[in-house]
Amino acid sequence: MANLGYVGLGAMGGQMADRLIDKGHKVTGYNRTKAKADWLIKKGMTYGDTPRAVCQAADFIFVMVTNSAALESVANGPDGLLAGLGPGKVVIARSPRRSGRRARTWLMHRSRAAS
């Protein structure tokens, strides 16, 4: 099974991570509010203390946050997901809002610069 990461475990991201766990994938997840991830931890998800830790633990990283500001907050800094990217890592960024397209483009350019 795949070694997956999930950053953003709210209403949409949490349900997607849940389905991946149910299918037998190893999932390491992070949410800015850890309490929202408790039910997934009980189902077997490994909790990453930072987005960086999630990226370091997984080969494919899904990001499901609400908007560009939220993406920047989990992507930047020494504990951000960009700091955990390395060769061969794949990031799939989604957003339930229209601003997600700008956020995904921003992440794509930043991740290329980081590799």
C-alpha positions as CSV (number, residue, x, y, z in Angstrom):
1,M,0.0,0.0,0.0
2,A,1.0,3.6,-0.5
3,N,2.7,5.8,2.1
4,L,0.6,8.9,2.1
5,G,0.5,12.2,3.9
6,Y,-2.5,14.5,4.5
7,V,-2.2,18.2,5.6
8,G,-5.6,19.7,6.4
9,L,-8.0,17.3,8.1
10,G,-11.2,19.4,8.3
11,A,-14.6,18.4,6.9
12,M,-13.4,17.5,3.5
13,G,-9.7,16.4,4.1
14,G,-10.7,14.3,7.1
15,Q,-13.2,12.3,5.1
16,M,-10.7,11.8,2.3
17,A,-8.0,10.6,4.8
18,D,-10.5,8.3,6.4
19,R,-11.2,6.6,3.1
20,L,-7.5,6.1,2.5
21,I,-7.1,4.6,5.9
22,D,-10.1,2.3,5.3
23,K,-8.4,1.1,2.1
24,G,-5.3,0.1,4.0
25,H,-2.9,2.9,3.2
26,K,-0.5,4.2,5.7
27,V,-1.5,7.8,6.4
28,T,0.5,10.4,8.3
29,G,-1.6,13.5,8.9
30,Y,-1.5,17.1,10.3
31,N,-4.1,19.6,11.1
32,R,-3.6,23.1,12.6
33,T,-6.2,22.1,15.2
34,K,-5.0,18.7,16.4
35,A,-8.3,17.8,18.2
36,K,-10.0,17.6,14.7
37,A,-7.6,14.7,13.9
38,D,-8.2,12.7,17.0
39,W,-10.8,10.4,15.4
40,L,-8.4,9.6,12.6
41,I,-5.6,8.9,15.0
42,K,-7.9,6.4,16.8
43,K,-8.5,4.7,13.4
44,G,-4.7,4.3,12.9
45,M,-3.5,7.5,11.3
46,T,0.0,8.6,12.5
47,Y,-0.1,12.2,13.5
48,G,2.7,14.4,12.2
49,D,3.5,17.3,14.6
50,T,4.2,19.6,11.7
51,P,3.5,19.8,8.0
52,R,7.3,19.2,7.5
53,A,7.0,15.9,9.5
54,V,4.2,14.8,7.2
55,C,6.2,15.5,4.1
56,Q,9.2,13.7,5.5
57,A,7.1,10.6,6.4
58,A,5.2,10.3,3.1
59,D,5.8,9.8,-0.6
60,F,2.6,11.4,-1.7
61,I,1.2,14.4,0.2
62,F,-2.3,15.7,-0.1
63,V,-3.0,19.2,1.0
64,M,-6.7,20.2,1.6
65,V,-6.9,23.7,3.2
66,T,-9.5,26.4,2.9
67,N,-7.7,29.2,1.0
68,S,-4.3,30.7,0.0
69,A,-3.6,32.1,3.4
70,A,-4.1,28.7,5.0
71,L,-1.8,27.1,2.4
72,E,0.9,29.7,3.0
73,S,0.7,29.0,6.8
74,V,1.2,25.3,6.4
75,A,3.8,25.6,3.6
76,N,6.2,28.2,4.8
77,G,8.8,28.3,7.6
78,P,11.2,25.7,9.0
79,D,8.3,23.4,10.0
80,G,6.3,24.0,6.7
81,L,5.6,21.3,4.1
82,L,8.1,22.9,1.7
83,A,10.9,22.3,4.2
84,G,10.1,18.6,4.2
85,L,10.0,18.1,0.4
86,G,12.8,16.1,-1.2
87,P,13.4,14.3,-4.4
88,G,10.6,12.0,-5.5
89,K,8.0,13.6,-3.3
90,V,4.6,14.4,-4.9
91,V,2.3,17.1,-3.5
92,I,-1.4,17.2,-4.5
93,A,-3.0,20.4,-3.4
94,R,-6.7,20.9,-3.4
95,S,-9.0,23.5,-2.0
96,P,-12.8,23.6,-1.7
97,R,-12.8,27.3,-2.6
98,R,-12.1,29.1,-5.9
99,S,-8.9,30.7,-4.5
100,G,-7.5,27.2,-4.4
101,R,-6.3,27.6,-8.0
102,R,-4.0,30.5,-7.1
103,A,-2.8,28.6,-4.0
104,R,-2.0,25.5,-6.0
105,T,0.0,27.5,-8.6
106,W,1.9,29.3,-5.8
107,L,2.7,25.9,-4.2
108,M,3.8,24.4,-7.5
109,H,6.3,27.3,-8.0
110,R,7.6,27.2,-4.5
111,S,8.0,23.4,-4.5
112,R,10.1,23.6,-7.7
113,A,12.3,26.2,-6.1
114,A,12.7,24.0,-3.0
115,S,13.8,20.9,-5.0
